[in-house]
Amino acid sequence: MKSVGVIVEYNPLHNGHVYHLSQSKQSTNADVVIAVMSGQFLQRGEPAVVPKHVRAKLALQAGADLVIELPYSYSTQHATLFAKGAISILDSLNCDTVCFGSEEGKIETFYELINQKKLLTSSINTSIRSLLDKGMSYPSAYSTALQTNLETSKLDVSLPNNILGIHYLESIEHFSSKMQGTTIKRIAANYHDEEASHQSIASATAIRKILKKEDDSISNFVPTYTKNAIETYINENEILHSWNDYLPFLKYRLMTTKLEDLSLIYEAVEGLERRVVDAILKCSSFEDLMTSIKTKRYTWTRIQRLLTHLLTNTSKEEMNAILETDRVPYIRLLGMSQKGKAYLNVNKKQIDLPIYTTINQVNQNALSTDLKATHAYASILSIQNQQKLIHTEYSLYPFIYDENSGQFSRE
């Protein structure tokens, strides 16, 4: 069975994602789509609007055949580690091709840049260090260094999905994987677009902004099952998850912890934790907090990731112990179609990693970190709904999706 992998967050799943899934399968002639999906907290250091079990179901309805969780230790990282974790999972599942969305849309342009980059690694690294010393953030320094040293490249390295694509392809090479890379050009909406300008395609950023207005206008931009799932979640929990809701918990954490202990949290560097403590006493909203902390050196995303680790109490020691393995050492299965189930059965002898469906199956650092993330994520809900959400880690997965009936079941 031929497989194609996609690396996703689905925050929330929209029409552009459905297009990417269908085009990925069609362009690679794949029988099975493997989606590696972030859990409760995402790469930009923010909570997903709805939990991973809701988004896993949406992924299956949209055409994914296997939904695998990208663990917290990789899903809340900068692009290099985010890509490395996701690619290691796809490689472990013997995936044939990874297909990512990009602003470029031509895979040859990516490989041309990567080959040029190898020849100029020393110059690029020197440029990055120089730009960092001048106070530039790492993403800006990286992008600027590539632009400066690779002037003949046709790839626009200022665009976020192009940058992620470079890291995906470099991770494939890092693991000496047989997997091939290919890309689908993003259509109608860019990653950071905050307004919807197309009749049926909008970025997830724009859709989240619409959701905050509590109106019905997302209908044009998402499948009916996404709209229904969001409405159901709101009806049951009276909330969609956003940073503002976690602000009181973050403030409590910061106000009751010694600075020397906060400095042990992952991503707390150069006294950044002190800046956060000083700012949180004066803020009236999460945006106020972020605006007062942000500097030229530390991007909005970088700070959000630190706040996420503060909220989940994830230490440098804990995270570094997980990352020492170089690749994700297990597969956390959230859901599958009948085709996905057949794929696992066919390939099970070639898959060296354990496949976990619940927290109960193992007691290891990586899964305990994901459990902590779910506890933190659930903290804004009522006690009853907190317990219900936390219980999903122990008993809910994996979902089995029947494409013919459109129904979910459990093994």
Secondary structure in CASP SS format (residue, H / E / C, confidence):
PFRMAT SS
TARGET T0000
AUTHOR 0000-0000-0000
METHOD secondary structure of the structure
MODEL  1
M C 1.00
K C 1.00
S E 1.00
V E 1.00
G E 1.00
V E 1.00
I E 1.00
V E 1.00
E C 1.00
Y C 1.00
N C 1.00
P C 1.00
L C 1.00
H C 1.00
N H 1.00
G H 1.00
H H 1.00
V H 1.00
Y H 1.00
H H 1.00
L H 1.00
S H 1.00
Q H 1.00
S H 1.00
K H 1.00
Q H 1.00
S H 1.00
T H 1.00
N C 1.00
A C 1.00
D C 1.00
V E 1.00
V E 1.00
I E 1.00
A E 1.00
V E 1.00
M E 1.00
S E 1.00
G C 1.00
Q C 1.00
F E 1.00
L C 1.00
Q C 1.00
R C 1.00
G C 1.00
E C 1.00
P E 1.00
A C 1.00
V C 1.00
V C 1.00
P C 1.00
K H 1.00
H H 1.00
V H 1.00
R H 1.00
A H 1.00
K H 1.00
L H 1.00
A H 1.00
L H 1.00
Q H 1.00
A H 1.00
G C 1.00
A C 1.00
D C 1.00
L E 1.00
V E 1.00
I E 1.00
E E 1.00
L E 1.00
P C 1.00
Y H 1.00
S H 1.00
Y H 1.00
S H 1.00
T C 1.00
Q C 1.00
H C 1.00
A H 1.00
T H 1.00
L H 1.00
F H 1.00
A H 1.00
K H 1.00
G H 1.00
A H 1.00
I H 1.00
S H 1.00
I H 1.00
L H 1.00
D H 1.00
S H 1.00
L C 1.00
N C 1.00
C C 1.00
D C 1.00
T E 1.00
V E 1.00
C E 1.00
F E 1.00
G E 1.00
S E 1.00
E C 1.00
E C 1.00
G C 1.00
K C 1.00
I H 1.00
E H 1.00
T H 1.00
F H 1.00
Y H 1.00
E H 1.00
L H 1.00
I H 1.00
N H 1.00
Q H 1.00
K H 1.00
K H 1.00
L H 1.00
L C 1.00
T H 1.00
S H 1.00
S H 1.00
I H 1.00
N H 1.00
T H 1.00
S H 1.00
I H 1.00
R H 1.00
S H 1.00
L H 1.00
L H 1.00
D H 1.00
K C 1.00
G C 1.00
M C 1.00
S C 1.00
Y H 1.00
P H 1.00
S H 1.00
A H 1.00
Y H 1.00
S H 1.00
T H 1.00
A H 1.00
L H 1.00
Q H 1.00
T H 1.00
N H 1.00
L C 1.00
E C 1.00
T C 1.00
S C 1.00
K C 1.00
L C 1.00
D C 1.00
V C 1.00
S C 1.00
L C 1.00
P H 1.00
N H 1.00
N H 1.00
I H 1.00
L H 1.00
G H 1.00
I H 1.00
H H 1.00
Y H 1.00
L H 1.00
E H 1.00
S H 1.00
I H 1.00
E H 1.00
H H 1.00
F C 1.00
S C 1.00
S C 1.00
K C 1.00
M C 1.00
Q E 1.00
G E 1.00
T E 1.00
T E 1.00
I E 1.00
K E 1.00
R C 1.00
I C 1.00
A C 1.00
A C 1.00
N C 1.00
Y C 1.00
H C 1.00
D C 1.00
E C 1.00
E C 1.00
A C 1.00
S C 1.00
H C 1.00
Q C 1.00
S C 1.00
I C 1.00
A C 1.00
S C 1.00
A H 1.00
T H 1.00
A H 1.00
I H 1.00
R H 1.00
K H 1.00
I H 1.00
L H 1.00
K H 1.00
K C 1.00
E C 1.00
D C 1.00
D C 1.00
S H 1.00
I H 1.00
S H 1.00
N H 1.00
F C 1.00
V C 1.00
P C 1.00
T H 1.00
Y H 1.00
T H 1.00
K H 1.00
N H 1.00
A H 1.00
I H 1.00
E H 1.00
T H 1.00
Y H 1.00
I H 1.00
N H 1.00
E H 1.00
N H 1.00
E C 1.00
I C 1.00
L C 1.00
H C 1.00
S C 1.00
W H 1.00
N H 1.00
D H 1.00
Y H 1.00
L H 1.00
P H 1.00
F H 1.00
L H 1.00
K H 1.00
Y H 1.00
R H 1.00
L H 1.00
M H 1.00
T C 1.00
T C 1.00
K C 1.00
L H 1.00
E H 1.00
D H 1.00
L H 1.00
S C 1.00
L C 1.00
I E 1.00
Y C 1.00
E C 1.00
A C 1.00
V C 1.00
E C 1.00
G C 1.00
L H 1.00
E H 1.00
R H 1.00
R H 1.00
V H 1.00
V H 1.00
D H 1.00
A H 1.00
I H 1.00
L C 1.00
K C 1.00
C C 1.00
S C 1.00
S C 1.00
F H 1.00
E H 1.00
D H 1.00
L H 1.00
M H 1.00
T H 1.00
S H 1.00
I H 1.00
K C 1.00
T C 1.00
K C 1.00
R C 1.00
Y C 1.00
T C 1.00
W H 1.00
T H 1.00
R H 1.00
I H 1.00
Q H 1.00
R H 1.00
L H 1.00
L H 1.00
T H 1.00
H H 1.00
L H 1.00
L H 1.00
T H 1.00
N C 1.00
T C 1.00
S E 1.00
K H 1.00
E H 1.00
E H 1.00
M H 1.00
N H 1.00
A H 1.00
I H 1.00
L H 1.00
E C 1.00
T C 1.00
D C 1.00
R C 1.00
V C 1.00
P C 1.00
Y C 1.00
I E 1.00
R E 1.00
L E 1.00
L E 1.00
G E 1.00
M E 1.00
S E 1.00
Q H 1.00
K H 1.00
G H 1.00
K H 1.00
A H 1.00
Y H 1.00
L H 1.00
N H 1.00
V H 1.00
N H 1.00
K C 1.00
K C 1.00
Q C 1.00
I C 1.00
D C 1.00
L C 1.00
P C 1.00
I E 1.00
Y E 1.00
T C 1.00
T C 1.00
I H 1.00
N H 1.00
Q H 1.00
V C 1.00
N C 1.00
Q C 1.00
N H 1.00
A H 1.00
L H 1.00
S H 1.00
T H 1.00
D H 1.00
L H 1.00
K H 1.00
A H 1.00
T H 1.00
H H 1.00
A H 1.00
Y H 1.00
A H 1.00
S C 1.00
I C 1.00
L C 1.00
S C 1.00
I H 1.00
Q H 1.00
N H 1.00
Q H 1.00
Q H 1.00
K H 1.00
L H 1.00
I H 1.00
H H 1.00
T H 1.00
E H 1.00
Y H 1.00
S H 1.00
L C 1.00
Y C 1.00
P C 1.00
F E 1.00
I E 1.00
Y E 1.00
D E 1.00
E C 1.00
N C 1.00
S C 1.00
G C 1.00
Q E 1.00
F E 1.00
S E 1.00
R E 1.00
E C 1.00
END
